[in-house]
Amino acid sequence: MKTNIAVLWVLTAYFVALGIAYTSWAVLATSEVEWVGSFAIFLSGAFSAFIAFYLQVAKKNLGGVLPEDRLDAEIDDGDPEIGFFSPWSWWPVFLAGGIALATVGLAVGVWFSLYAIPLVLVGLVGWTYEYYRGYFGR
């Protein structure tokens, strides 16, 4: 992670220097600022700075050295419990179908999405509450 952070900070410095050079060159060539290119280059620098900053904060909060960075780490050190997922549940498929129909509705016509929203809600509620009813109810 330390290498990723260093590469992203170097990339940030590169994009800022490139943005200054690009903007200066555009002003010298046409005596106007070319806003789209300048904005895109500076925004690329800002995005790489955001990622580098996030990785620095995450590294500090995790205690400095991650299992991926240690040479003596075992596989189990970097394999935490992610959560519990139902391998036999059909609700994610139903929810994905409803979201797909809603997205297609945005492309075809908004009225089509109105028919898909109840499917999305039913899929979301079904997936959330599948362990509160039936065989697995507690």
Secondary structure, 3 states (H helix, E strand, C coil): CHHHHHHHHHHHHHHHHHHHHHHHHHHHHHCCCCHHHHHHHHHHHHHHHHHHHHHHHHHHHCCCCCHHHCCCCCHHHHCCCCCCCCCCCCHHHHHHHHHHHHHHHHHHCHHHHHHHHHHHHHHHHHHHCCCCCHHHCC
